[in-house]
Amino acid sequence: MSSHHIVREKQEPALLVLGLDTFPMELLGQLLEWSPTVIATRDTAEMLHDQGIKIDWIIADDMQRTLQSDIKQMPAGNDSTAEAALKYLVTNNYPAVNIITDNLQLKDYLFYTDKINLVIFQGNQKIYAVNSGFSKWKPAGEMLEVLTHPHDLHLSGLESMGNHSFRTTHDGFFSLQFEHPFLFIAEGL
Protein backbone atom coordinates (compact mmCIF):
# COMPACT_ATOMS: atom_id res chain seq x y z
CA MET A 1 0.00 0.00 0.00
CA SER A 2 1.46 3.34 -0.93
CA SER A 3 0.93 6.71 0.62
CA HIS A 4 0.35 9.76 -1.54
CA HIS A 5 0.56 13.27 -0.17
CA ILE A 6 -1.00 16.23 -1.86
CA VAL A 7 0.81 19.42 -0.99
CA ARG A 8 -1.39 22.47 -1.30
CA GLU A 9 0.04 25.88 -2.00
CA LYS A 10 1.08 27.64 1.23
CA GLN A 11 0.66 24.41 3.26
CA GLU A 12 4.41 24.23 3.85
CA PRO A 13 6.48 27.18 5.08
CA ALA A 14 7.83 29.47 2.37
CA LEU A 15 11.62 29.64 2.11
CA LEU A 16 13.38 33.02 2.18
CA VAL A 17 17.08 32.70 1.28
CA LEU A 18 19.02 35.80 2.28
CA GLY A 19 22.44 34.14 2.63
CA LEU A 20 23.87 30.65 2.16
CA ASP A 21 27.55 30.99 3.12
CA THR A 22 27.20 29.29 6.52
CA PHE A 23 24.24 26.99 5.89
CA PRO A 24 24.59 23.21 5.45
CA MET A 25 23.38 22.09 2.00
CA GLU A 26 21.88 18.85 3.35
CA LEU A 27 19.56 20.90 5.56
CA LEU A 28 18.61 23.05 2.55
CA GLY A 29 17.45 19.87 0.85
CA GLN A 30 15.21 19.09 3.83
CA LEU A 31 13.66 22.58 3.74
CA LEU A 32 12.96 22.18 0.01
CA GLU A 33 11.46 18.70 0.34
CA TRP A 34 7.82 19.77 -0.05
CA SER A 35 8.42 22.38 -2.79
CA PRO A 36 7.85 25.61 -0.86
CA THR A 37 7.60 29.06 -2.41
CA VAL A 38 11.27 30.12 -2.70
CA ILE A 39 12.21 33.78 -2.40
CA ALA A 40 15.86 34.77 -2.89
CA THR A 41 18.14 37.76 -3.27
CA ARG A 42 19.95 38.24 -6.55
CA ASP A 43 23.13 36.72 -5.02
CA THR A 44 21.46 33.72 -3.40
CA ALA A 45 19.33 33.13 -6.51
CA GLU A 46 22.48 32.45 -8.52
CA MET A 47 23.72 29.95 -5.92
CA LEU A 48 20.33 28.22 -5.78
CA HIS A 49 20.07 28.15 -9.58
CA ASP A 50 23.53 26.55 -9.79
CA GLN A 51 22.20 23.80 -7.47
CA GLY A 52 19.21 23.24 -9.78
CA ILE A 53 16.72 24.74 -7.31
CA LYS A 54 13.63 26.47 -8.71
CA ILE A 55 13.17 30.04 -7.49
CA ASP A 56 9.77 31.74 -7.44
CA TRP A 57 10.74 35.32 -6.53
CA ILE A 58 13.90 37.45 -6.57
CA ILE A 59 13.94 40.54 -4.37
CA ALA A 60 15.50 43.27 -6.48
CA ASP A 61 14.67 46.88 -7.26
CA ASP A 62 16.39 46.82 -10.64
CA MET A 63 14.78 44.85 -13.42
CA GLN A 64 17.47 42.66 -14.92
CA ARG A 65 17.42 39.46 -16.89
CA THR A 66 16.53 36.62 -14.52
CA LEU A 67 18.05 33.16 -14.29
CA GLN A 68 14.76 31.44 -15.15
CA SER A 69 12.04 32.93 -17.34
CA ASP A 70 9.32 32.19 -14.78
CA ILE A 71 10.98 34.01 -11.84
CA LYS A 72 9.01 37.03 -10.64
CA GLN A 73 10.79 40.10 -9.26
CA MET A 74 9.79 41.73 -5.97
CA PRO A 75 11.04 45.28 -5.32
CA ALA A 76 12.33 46.04 -1.82
CA GLY A 77 11.81 49.80 -2.12
CA ASN A 78 12.61 51.43 1.23
CA ASP A 79 12.35 48.13 3.12
CA SER A 80 15.14 45.74 3.93
CA THR A 81 15.20 42.60 1.79
CA ALA A 82 13.74 40.59 4.68
CA GLU A 83 10.98 43.12 5.32
CA ALA A 84 9.96 43.22 1.64
CA ALA A 85 9.65 39.43 1.54
CA LEU A 86 7.78 39.26 4.85
CA LYS A 87 5.31 41.94 3.72
CA TYR A 88 4.60 39.87 0.61
CA LEU A 89 4.17 36.63 2.59
CA VAL A 90 1.89 38.19 5.21
CA THR A 91 -0.20 40.01 2.58
CA ASN A 92 -0.62 36.73 0.69
CA ASN A 93 -1.62 34.77 3.82
CA TYR A 94 1.38 32.49 4.15
CA PRO A 95 1.20 30.98 7.66
CA ALA A 96 4.96 30.31 8.03
CA VAL A 97 8.39 30.98 6.58
CA ASN A 98 11.83 29.45 7.02
CA ILE A 99 14.55 32.08 6.61
CA ILE A 100 18.20 31.34 5.87
CA THR A 101 20.59 34.20 6.58
CA ASP A 102 24.30 34.82 7.16
CA ASN A 103 23.72 38.13 8.93
CA LEU A 104 20.96 38.11 11.55
CA GLN A 105 19.21 41.46 12.06
CA LEU A 106 16.41 40.69 14.56
CA LYS A 107 14.96 44.20 14.07
CA ASP A 108 13.86 43.12 10.56
CA TYR A 109 11.62 40.44 12.08
CA LEU A 110 10.16 42.08 15.21
CA PHE A 111 7.06 43.51 13.51
CA TYR A 112 6.20 40.13 11.93
CA THR A 113 6.46 37.76 14.90
CA ASP A 114 2.71 37.84 15.56
CA LYS A 115 1.77 37.82 11.86
CA ILE A 116 3.65 34.79 10.50
CA ASN A 117 5.46 31.84 12.06
CA LEU A 118 9.17 32.65 11.60
CA VAL A 119 12.02 30.16 11.85
CA ILE A 120 15.41 31.71 11.11
CA PHE A 121 18.48 29.63 10.33
CA GLN A 122 21.87 31.24 10.78
CA GLY A 123 24.99 29.10 10.74
CA ASN A 124 24.38 26.21 13.10
CA GLN A 125 21.47 27.87 14.91
CA LYS A 126 17.71 27.68 14.59
CA ILE A 127 16.12 30.92 15.86
CA TYR A 128 12.46 31.55 16.59
CA ALA A 129 10.15 33.71 18.68
CA VAL A 130 8.42 32.25 21.73
CA ASN A 131 5.68 33.54 24.01
CA SER A 132 5.83 33.55 27.79
CA GLY A 133 5.03 30.10 29.11
CA PHE A 134 6.91 28.40 26.28
CA SER A 135 8.11 24.89 27.08
CA LYS A 136 9.87 22.25 25.04
CA TRP A 137 11.30 18.78 25.66
CA LYS A 138 15.06 18.49 25.21
CA PRO A 139 17.70 15.98 26.27
CA ALA A 140 20.09 16.91 29.08
CA GLY A 141 23.04 19.09 28.13
CA GLU A 142 21.42 20.84 25.13
CA MET A 143 22.32 24.50 24.67
CA LEU A 144 19.88 27.37 24.26
CA GLU A 145 20.55 31.08 23.82
CA VAL A 146 18.12 33.90 24.64
CA LEU A 147 18.67 36.57 21.96
CA THR A 148 16.29 39.24 23.26
CA HIS A 149 16.43 40.08 26.92
CA PRO A 150 13.10 40.42 28.69
CA HIS A 151 12.50 41.75 32.18
CA ASP A 152 11.71 39.24 34.88
CA LEU A 153 12.86 36.08 33.08
CA HIS A 154 12.05 32.89 35.00
CA LEU A 155 13.44 29.57 33.82
CA SER A 156 12.91 25.96 34.76
CA GLY A 157 14.94 23.02 33.52
CA LEU A 158 17.81 25.31 32.44
CA GLU A 159 21.04 26.44 34.06
CA SER A 160 22.83 29.64 33.11
CA MET A 161 26.13 29.30 31.28
CA GLY A 162 26.63 33.09 31.21
CA ASN A 163 26.19 35.57 28.39
CA HIS A 164 22.47 34.68 27.91
CA SER A 165 23.32 31.03 27.18
CA PHE A 166 21.66 28.15 29.02
CA ARG A 167 21.99 24.38 29.19
CA THR A 168 19.21 21.90 29.90
CA THR A 169 19.68 20.32 33.31
CA HIS A 170 17.98 16.98 32.57
CA ASP A 171 16.05 15.04 29.94
CA GLY A 172 12.64 16.64 29.93
CA PHE A 173 10.84 19.92 29.51
CA PHE A 174 12.35 23.33 30.08
CA SER A 175 10.17 26.44 30.27
CA LEU A 176 10.49 30.21 29.98
CA GLN A 177 8.29 32.82 31.70
CA PHE A 178 8.78 36.55 31.11
CA GLU A 179 7.02 39.92 30.96
CA HIS A 180 7.35 40.85 27.24
CA PRO A 181 4.98 39.55 24.54
CA PHE A 182 7.72 37.35 23.03
CA LEU A 183 11.44 36.76 22.86
CA PHE A 184 13.78 35.20 20.33
CA ILE A 185 15.67 32.05 21.31
CA ALA A 186 18.30 30.08 19.43
CA GLU A 187 19.06 26.38 19.62
CA GLY A 188 21.67 24.31 17.82
CA LEU A 189 20.82 22.42 14.66
Backbone as JSON, one array per atom type, in Angstrom:
{
  "sequence": "MSSHHIVREKQEPALLVLGLDTFPMELLGQLLEWSPTVIATRDTAEMLHDQGIKIDWIIADDMQRTLQSDIKQMPAGNDSTAEAALKYLVTNNYPAVNIITDNLQLKDYLFYTDKINLVIFQGNQKIYAVNSGFSKWKPAGEMLEVLTHPHDLHLSGLESMGNHSFRTTHDGFFSLQFEHPFLFIAEGL",
  "N": [[0.85, -1.17, 0.0], [0.62, 2.15, -0.88], [1.49, 5.5, 0.05], [0.2, 8.6, -0.67], [0.82, 12.02, -0.86], [-0.73, 15.09, -1.02], [0.34, 18.21, -1.64], [-0.67, 21.3, -0.82], [-0.73, 24.65, -2.05], [1.0, 26.98, -0.07], [0.79, 25.38, 2.16], [3.07, 24.31, 3.26], [5.89, 25.85, 4.94], [7.05, 28.9, 3.47], [10.19, 29.62, 1.82], [12.74, 31.75, 2.51], [15.63, 32.95, 1.25], [18.3, 34.53, 2.26], [21.02, 34.45, 2.65], [23.63, 32.11, 2.11], [26.13, 31.27, 2.88], [26.96, 30.09, 5.32], [25.36, 27.91, 5.72], [24.31, 24.54, 6.0], [24.19, 22.42, 3.18], [22.79, 19.96, 3.1], [20.73, 20.35, 4.9], [19.35, 22.35, 3.6], [18.24, 20.9, 1.51], [16.35, 19.41, 2.98], [14.61, 21.46, 3.79], [13.55, 22.14, 1.36], [12.08, 19.99, 0.6], [9.23, 19.69, 0.33], [8.56, 21.36, -1.75], [8.41, 24.35, -1.34], [7.33, 27.84, -1.66], [9.88, 29.73, -2.98], [11.91, 32.37, -2.16], [14.41, 34.62, -3.03], [17.51, 36.52, -2.83], [19.27, 38.48, -5.27], [21.94, 37.55, -5.27], [21.8, 35.09, -3.78], [20.03, 33.75, -5.38], [21.47, 33.07, -7.67], [23.24, 31.17, -6.58], [21.4, 29.2, -5.73], [20.2, 28.56, -8.19], [22.4, 27.45, -9.51], [22.52, 25.08, -8.12], [20.39, 23.79, -9.12], [17.9, 24.46, -8.14], [14.57, 25.54, -8.09], [13.41, 28.83, -8.27], [11.03, 31.11, -7.06], [10.62, 33.86, -6.61], [12.62, 36.81, -6.89], [14.13, 39.2, -4.92], [14.58, 42.36, -5.8], [15.31, 45.66, -6.79], [16.06, 46.61, -9.24], [15.28, 45.92, -12.55], [16.42, 43.24, -14.08], [17.74, 40.79, -16.38], [16.53, 37.59, -15.61], [17.44, 34.46, -14.02], [15.81, 32.29, -14.59], [13.05, 32.03, -16.75], [10.53, 32.12, -15.59], [10.71, 33.36, -13.13], [9.61, 35.7, -10.78], [9.94, 39.2, -10.04], [10.46, 41.03, -7.05], [10.21, 44.14, -5.73], [12.2, 45.81, -3.26], [12.14, 48.4, -2.4], [11.94, 50.91, 0.04], [12.26, 49.19, 2.12], [14.02, 46.68, 4.05], [15.56, 43.77, 2.59], [14.58, 41.45, 3.84], [12.28, 42.49, 5.12], [10.72, 43.29, 2.9], [10.15, 40.8, 1.69], [8.77, 39.54, 3.81], [6.54, 41.22, 4.09], [5.24, 40.66, 1.66], [4.68, 37.89, 2.03], [3.01, 37.89, 4.33], [0.89, 39.52, 3.43], [-0.08, 37.86, 1.46], [-1.11, 35.76, 2.86], [0.52, 33.63, 3.85], [1.22, 31.14, 6.2], [3.62, 30.54, 7.46], [7.24, 30.82, 7.46], [10.48, 29.78, 6.57], [13.65, 31.05, 7.12], [16.77, 31.67, 5.77], [19.83, 32.96, 6.65], [22.93, 34.81, 6.64], [23.58, 36.93, 8.12], [22.23, 37.97, 10.84], [19.65, 40.14, 11.6], [17.71, 40.98, 13.95], [15.87, 43.06, 14.25], [14.63, 43.34, 11.79], [12.65, 41.45, 11.86], [10.96, 41.77, 14.02], [8.43, 43.14, 13.86], [6.9, 41.26, 12.57], [6.52, 38.95, 14.04], [4.1, 38.24, 15.27], [2.5, 37.87, 13.12], [3.23, 35.97, 11.26], [4.55, 32.69, 11.29], [7.81, 32.47, 12.11], [10.9, 30.96, 11.38], [14.24, 31.12, 11.75], [17.29, 30.46, 10.25], [20.62, 30.52, 10.99], [23.89, 30.0, 10.37], [24.83, 27.46, 12.5], [22.54, 27.55, 13.97], [19.11, 27.54, 14.98], [16.57, 29.8, 15.04], [13.89, 31.32, 16.72], [10.78, 32.94, 17.62], [9.28, 33.02, 20.83], [6.49, 32.78, 23.06], [5.65, 33.93, 26.39], [5.63, 31.39, 28.83], [6.39, 29.36, 27.25], [7.38, 26.05, 26.56], [9.47, 23.18, 26.09], [10.53, 19.92, 25.18], [13.7, 18.59, 25.74], [16.83, 16.83, 25.47], [19.16, 16.22, 28.18], [21.81, 18.57, 28.71], [21.66, 20.06, 26.35], [22.11, 23.07, 24.49], [20.92, 26.45, 24.69], [20.14, 29.7, 23.63], [19.2, 32.92, 24.67], [18.12, 35.49, 22.78], [16.86, 37.99, 22.78], [16.28, 40.17, 25.47], [14.29, 39.9, 28.03], [12.47, 41.52, 30.74], [12.34, 40.25, 34.02], [12.78, 37.39, 33.71], [12.05, 34.03, 34.08], [13.12, 30.78, 34.58], [12.87, 27.25, 34.05], [14.3, 24.04, 34.33], [16.63, 24.74, 33.09], [20.06, 25.78, 33.21], [22.14, 28.58, 33.83], [24.73, 29.5, 31.64], [26.12, 31.74, 31.4], [26.35, 34.92, 29.68], [23.8, 35.01, 28.43], [23.33, 32.42, 27.64], [22.17, 29.07, 28.0], [21.88, 25.81, 29.5], [20.26, 22.69, 29.25], [19.14, 21.0, 32.14], [18.38, 18.39, 32.57], [16.97, 15.42, 31.0], [13.98, 16.21, 29.57], [11.29, 18.6, 29.95], [11.92, 22.08, 29.47], [11.18, 25.42, 30.54], [10.1, 28.81, 29.88], [9.35, 31.86, 31.33], [8.23, 35.2, 31.17], [8.0, 38.83, 31.02], [7.59, 40.35, 28.6], [5.86, 40.4, 25.34], [6.97, 38.47, 23.59], [10.01, 36.6, 22.96], [13.15, 36.09, 21.3], [14.69, 33.0, 20.77], [17.54, 30.82, 20.44], [18.59, 27.71, 19.22], [20.8, 24.9, 18.82], [21.44, 23.3, 15.66]],
  "CA": [[0.0, 0.0, 0.0], [1.46, 3.34, -0.93], [0.93, 6.71, 0.62], [0.35, 9.76, -1.54], [0.56, 13.27, -0.17], [-1.0, 16.23, -1.86], [0.81, 19.42, -0.99], [-1.39, 22.47, -1.3], [0.04, 25.88, -2.0], [1.08, 27.64, 1.23], [0.66, 24.41, 3.26], [4.41, 24.23, 3.85], [6.48, 27.18, 5.08], [7.83, 29.47, 2.37], [11.62, 29.64, 2.11], [13.38, 33.02, 2.18], [17.08, 32.7, 1.28], [19.02, 35.8, 2.28], [22.44, 34.14, 2.63], [23.87, 30.65, 2.16], [27.55, 30.99, 3.12], [27.2, 29.29, 6.52], [24.24, 26.99, 5.89], [24.59, 23.21, 5.45], [23.38, 22.09, 2.0], [21.88, 18.85, 3.35], [19.56, 20.9, 5.56], [18.61, 23.05, 2.55], [17.45, 19.87, 0.85], [15.21, 19.09, 3.83], [13.66, 22.58, 3.74], [12.96, 22.18, 0.01], [11.46, 18.7, 0.34], [7.82, 19.77, -0.05], [8.42, 22.38, -2.79], [7.85, 25.61, -0.86], [7.6, 29.06, -2.41], [11.27, 30.12, -2.7], [12.21, 33.78, -2.4], [15.86, 34.77, -2.89], [18.14, 37.76, -3.27], [19.95, 38.24, -6.55], [23.13, 36.72, -5.02], [21.46, 33.72, -3.4], [19.33, 33.13, -6.51], [22.48, 32.45, -8.52], [23.72, 29.95, -5.92], [20.33, 28.22, -5.78], [20.07, 28.15, -9.58], [23.53, 26.55, -9.79], [22.2, 23.8, -7.47], [19.21, 23.24, -9.78], [16.72, 24.74, -7.31], [13.63, 26.47, -8.71], [13.17, 30.04, -7.49], [9.77, 31.74, -7.44], [10.74, 35.32, -6.53], [13.9, 37.45, -6.57], [13.94, 40.54, -4.37], [15.5, 43.27, -6.48], [14.67, 46.88, -7.26], [16.39, 46.82, -10.64], [14.78, 44.85, -13.42], [17.47, 42.66, -14.92], [17.42, 39.46, -16.89], [16.53, 36.62, -14.52], [18.05, 33.16, -14.29], [14.76, 31.44, -15.15], [12.04, 32.93, -17.34], [9.32, 32.19, -14.78], [10.98, 34.01, -11.84], [9.01, 37.03, -10.64], [10.79, 40.1, -9.26], [9.79, 41.73, -5.97], [11.04, 45.28, -5.32], [12.33, 46.04, -1.82], [11.81, 49.8, -2.12], [12.61, 51.43, 1.23], [12.35, 48.13, 3.12], [15.14, 45.74, 3.93], [15.2, 42.6, 1.79], [13.74, 40.59, 4.68], [10.98, 43.12, 5.32], [9.96, 43.22, 1.64], [9.65, 39.43, 1.54], [7.78, 39.26, 4.85], [5.31, 41.94, 3.72], [4.6, 39.87, 0.61], [4.17, 36.63, 2.59], [1.89, 38.19, 5.21], [-0.2, 40.01, 2.58], [-0.62, 36.73, 0.69], [-1.62, 34.77, 3.82], [1.38, 32.49, 4.15], [1.2, 30.98, 7.66], [4.96, 30.31, 8.03], [8.39, 30.98, 6.58], [11.83, 29.45, 7.02], [14.55, 32.08, 6.61], [18.2, 31.34, 5.87], [20.59, 34.2, 6.58], [24.3, 34.82, 7.16], [23.72, 38.13, 8.93], [20.96, 38.11, 11.55], [19.21, 41.46, 12.06], [16.41, 40.69, 14.56], [14.96, 44.2, 14.07], [13.86, 43.12, 10.56], [11.62, 40.44, 12.08], [10.16, 42.08, 15.21], [7.06, 43.51, 13.51], [6.2, 40.13, 11.93], [6.46, 37.76, 14.9], [2.71, 37.84, 15.56], [1.77, 37.82, 11.86], [3.65, 34.79, 10.5], [5.46, 31.84, 12.06], [9.17, 32.65, 11.6], [12.02, 30.16, 11.85], [15.41, 31.71, 11.11], [18.48, 29.63, 10.33], [21.87, 31.24, 10.78], [24.99, 29.1, 10.74], [24.38, 26.21, 13.1], [21.47, 27.87, 14.91], [17.71, 27.68, 14.59], [16.12, 30.92, 15.86], [12.46, 31.55, 16.59], [10.15, 33.71, 18.68], [8.42, 32.25, 21.73], [5.68, 33.54, 24.01], [5.83, 33.55, 27.79], [5.03, 30.1, 29.11], [6.91, 28.4, 26.28], [8.11, 24.89, 27.08], [9.87, 22.25, 25.04], [11.3, 18.78, 25.66], [15.06, 18.49, 25.21], [17.7, 15.98, 26.27], [20.09, 16.91, 29.08], [23.04, 19.09, 28.13], [21.42, 20.84, 25.13], [22.32, 24.5, 24.67], [19.88, 27.37, 24.26], [20.55, 31.08, 23.82], [18.12, 33.9, 24.64], [18.67, 36.57, 21.96], [16.29, 39.24, 23.26], [16.43, 40.08, 26.92], [13.1, 40.42, 28.69], [12.5, 41.75, 32.18], [11.71, 39.24, 34.88], [12.86, 36.08, 33.08], [12.05, 32.89, 35.0], [13.44, 29.57, 33.82], [12.91, 25.96, 34.76], [14.94, 23.02, 33.52], [17.81, 25.31, 32.44], [21.04, 26.44, 34.06], [22.83, 29.64, 33.11], [26.13, 29.3, 31.28], [26.63, 33.09, 31.21], [26.19, 35.57, 28.39], [22.47, 34.68, 27.91], [23.32, 31.03, 27.18], [21.66, 28.15, 29.02], [21.99, 24.38, 29.19], [19.21, 21.9, 29.9], [19.68, 20.32, 33.31], [17.98, 16.98, 32.57], [16.05, 15.04, 29.94], [12.64, 16.64, 29.93], [10.84, 19.92, 29.51], [12.35, 23.33, 30.08], [10.17, 26.44, 30.27], [10.49, 30.21, 29.98], [8.29, 32.82, 31.7], [8.78, 36.55, 31.11], [7.02, 39.92, 30.96], [7.35, 40.85, 27.24], [4.98, 39.55, 24.54], [7.72, 37.35, 23.03], [11.44, 36.76, 22.86], [13.78, 35.2, 20.33], [15.67, 32.05, 21.31], [18.3, 30.08, 19.43], [19.06, 26.38, 19.62], [21.67, 24.31, 17.82], [20.82, 22.42, 14.66]],
  "C": [[0.89, 1.23, 0.0], [0.72, 4.53, -0.34], [1.21, 7.86, -0.34], [-0.02, 11.01, -0.76], [0.32, 14.36, -1.2], [-0.58, 17.46, -1.08], [0.09, 20.6, -1.61], [-0.49, 23.69, -1.17], [-0.1, 26.51, -0.61], [0.91, 26.68, 2.41], [1.99, 24.29, 4.0], [4.96, 25.64, 3.99], [7.18, 27.61, 3.8], [9.29, 29.44, 2.78], [12.2, 30.95, 1.59], [14.88, 32.83, 2.34], [17.81, 34.02, 1.12], [20.54, 35.61, 2.22], [22.66, 32.66, 2.82], [25.3, 30.28, 2.56], [27.8, 30.05, 4.3], [26.14, 28.21, 6.74], [24.55, 25.64, 5.27], [23.64, 22.83, 4.31], [22.42, 20.93, 2.24], [20.62, 19.33, 4.06], [18.71, 21.69, 4.56], [17.72, 22.06, 1.81], [16.21, 19.49, 1.65], [14.16, 20.2, 3.79], [12.94, 22.67, 2.4], [12.12, 20.95, -0.31], [10.03, 18.78, -0.18], [7.55, 20.92, -1.02], [7.77, 23.68, -2.3], [8.02, 26.73, -1.88], [9.0, 29.52, -2.01], [11.47, 31.56, -3.13], [13.7, 33.96, -2.11], [16.29, 36.2, -3.21], [18.8, 37.46, -4.6], [21.17, 37.31, -6.34], [22.77, 35.28, -4.68], [20.73, 33.0, -4.54], [20.33, 32.44, -7.44], [23.0, 31.16, -7.9], [22.67, 28.85, -5.97], [20.16, 27.68, -7.2], [21.19, 27.17, -9.96], [23.33, 25.16, -9.17], [20.97, 23.14, -8.11], [17.92, 23.47, -9.02], [15.87, 25.81, -7.98], [13.34, 27.62, -7.74], [11.88, 30.67, -7.99], [9.89, 33.26, -7.54], [12.19, 35.71, -6.28], [13.57, 38.84, -6.05], [15.01, 41.44, -4.98], [14.73, 44.48, -6.97], [14.93, 47.12, -8.74], [15.93, 45.63, -11.47], [15.9, 44.4, -14.35], [16.98, 41.32, -15.45], [17.51, 38.47, -15.72], [17.11, 35.29, -14.99], [17.07, 32.19, -14.96], [13.67, 32.38, -15.66], [10.81, 33.09, -16.46], [9.53, 32.81, -13.39], [10.34, 35.4, -11.86], [9.96, 37.89, -9.8], [9.94, 40.88, -8.27], [10.67, 42.91, -5.56], [11.07, 45.42, -3.8], [11.93, 47.47, -1.47], [12.62, 50.31, -0.94], [12.77, 50.39, 2.33], [13.65, 47.35, 2.98], [14.65, 44.58, 3.07], [14.25, 41.7, 2.57], [12.35, 41.19, 4.84], [10.12, 43.07, 4.06], [9.35, 41.84, 1.45], [8.57, 39.12, 2.57], [6.46, 39.99, 4.59], [4.53, 41.15, 2.67], [3.95, 38.61, 1.2], [2.96, 36.86, 3.49], [0.68, 38.63, 4.39], [-0.86, 38.87, 1.82], [-0.95, 35.52, 1.56], [-0.78, 33.51, 3.96], [1.41, 32.34, 5.67], [2.61, 30.9, 8.27], [6.03, 30.53, 6.98], [9.65, 30.51, 7.29], [12.76, 30.45, 6.35], [15.98, 31.62, 6.83], [18.96, 32.64, 5.69], [22.01, 33.99, 7.12], [24.47, 35.95, 8.16], [22.38, 38.42, 9.61], [20.75, 39.54, 12.03], [17.81, 41.26, 12.65], [15.41, 41.82, 14.36], [14.11, 44.04, 12.8], [12.66, 42.21, 10.77], [10.64, 40.78, 13.2], [8.7, 42.34, 14.88], [6.24, 42.3, 13.06], [5.98, 38.92, 12.83], [5.04, 37.31, 15.22], [1.87, 37.71, 14.29], [2.06, 36.57, 11.03], [4.61, 33.99, 11.38], [6.84, 31.89, 11.41], [10.12, 31.64, 12.21], [13.22, 30.63, 11.04], [16.59, 30.78, 11.32], [19.69, 30.49, 10.03], [22.99, 30.33, 11.28], [24.45, 27.79, 11.28], [23.27, 26.44, 14.13], [20.11, 27.96, 14.23], [17.11, 28.69, 15.56], [14.63, 31.12, 15.63], [11.94, 32.32, 17.8], [9.27, 32.79, 19.51], [7.66, 33.21, 22.63], [5.99, 33.09, 25.42], [5.04, 32.28, 28.06], [5.5, 29.01, 28.17], [7.62, 27.26, 27.01], [8.4, 23.93, 25.94], [10.68, 21.13, 25.69], [12.65, 18.78, 24.96], [15.84, 17.49, 26.05], [18.62, 16.83, 27.16], [21.32, 17.39, 28.31], [22.88, 19.87, 26.84], [21.56, 22.33, 25.45], [21.18, 25.31, 24.07], [20.4, 28.78, 24.54], [19.32, 31.98, 23.74], [18.68, 35.14, 23.95], [18.09, 37.94, 22.28], [16.15, 39.1, 24.76], [15.26, 40.72, 27.65], [13.36, 40.7, 30.17], [11.86, 40.55, 32.86], [11.65, 37.86, 34.22], [12.95, 34.99, 34.15], [12.2, 31.62, 34.15], [13.21, 28.34, 34.69], [13.49, 24.94, 33.79], [16.18, 23.5, 32.8], [18.76, 25.88, 33.49], [21.82, 27.44, 33.22], [24.28, 29.26, 32.86], [26.82, 30.66, 31.09], [26.34, 33.61, 29.82], [24.9, 35.15, 27.67], [22.39, 33.29, 27.28], [22.9, 30.13, 28.34], [21.83, 26.72, 28.54], [20.88, 23.66, 29.94], [19.83, 21.06, 31.01], [19.38, 18.82, 33.32], [17.15, 16.69, 31.32], [14.65, 15.46, 30.38], [12.36, 18.05, 29.44], [11.61, 21.03, 30.22], [11.24, 24.33, 29.78], [10.73, 27.83, 30.54], [9.25, 31.04, 30.32], [8.93, 34.2, 31.7], [7.67, 37.55, 30.91], [6.66, 40.35, 29.54], [6.43, 39.92, 26.46], [5.69, 38.33, 23.94], [9.21, 37.62, 23.2], [11.96, 35.78, 21.85], [14.75, 34.3, 21.08], [16.36, 31.34, 20.15], [18.71, 28.75, 20.02], [19.93, 25.84, 18.49], [20.91, 23.41, 16.87], [21.21, 20.98, 14.91]]
}
